[in-house]
Amino acid sequence: MTRTTLQLNVRGMHCGSCALLIDDALADLPGVLDSRTSTKARRSSITHDDRTGHLDIIAVIKKLGYRVEPVNR
């Protein structure tokens, strides 16, 4: 399986609990191998395989009430 890392800007987080909430929700998605969300950086880095896609990951974070956009490189 192919591993991909998705970098996202996440807006609306206020504390460390927000980051933990996002990481816990992403851990429930099949194919998410690692998720590291930082309130200070306002970013989330998600490593996943082919069992889930970028749109699925973004949808989970948006459902929690946060604004999400891919990091421009």
N, C-alpha and C positions, 0 to 999 in steps of 0.2 A: 504494500500500500504506500501511496505517496504521502509524505508529510509536508505540510504547509504551515507557515506562521503568518498570521493575520495581525496587523497592527491597527488599532482603532483609537481615535480620540473619543473620549467619553465625557460628556458635559452633564452637570447636575449632581455629581457626587459631593457630599459634604463632610464625610468622615471615613475612617477606616472600615466601619461596618458596611458602608456602601460598596466598597471594593470587595469585601468578603462575600456580600450578597451576590454580586455579579459572578465572582469566581465559583461560588457554590452552585449557582444556576447553570453555569456553563459546564461544570463537571458532570451534570446529569445528561448532557447531550452525548449520544454515541459518537465516538471518534475524536472527542476532545481529549487530548493527551496531557495538556498543561495550559493553565491560564494564570496570568500574573497581571493583576490590575492595581494601579497606583492612583490613589486620590490626589496626591501631591502633583504628579505628572499629568494627571487627567488622561491617562492612557491605559489601554489593555492590550496585552500581547497574548495571543491564543495560538497554540500549536495543535493542529488537528490532522486527521487523515481523511481519506475519501468517503468515510461514512457520514460526514456532515459537510455542509458548504458554508461559504461566507454569509450568504443571506440568512441561513438558519441561525448562525451565531448572532448576527446583528438583530434579528427578530427577537431573540431571547432577551438581549440587553434592553431593547426598546420596550418590550413588554413590562420590564421592571420599572419603566418610567424615565429612563435616561436618554439623552440625545447622543447619537452615535454617527461617526463618519470615518471612513478610512483615512489613515495618515498619508498625506501627500509626500512622496519621496522626491 
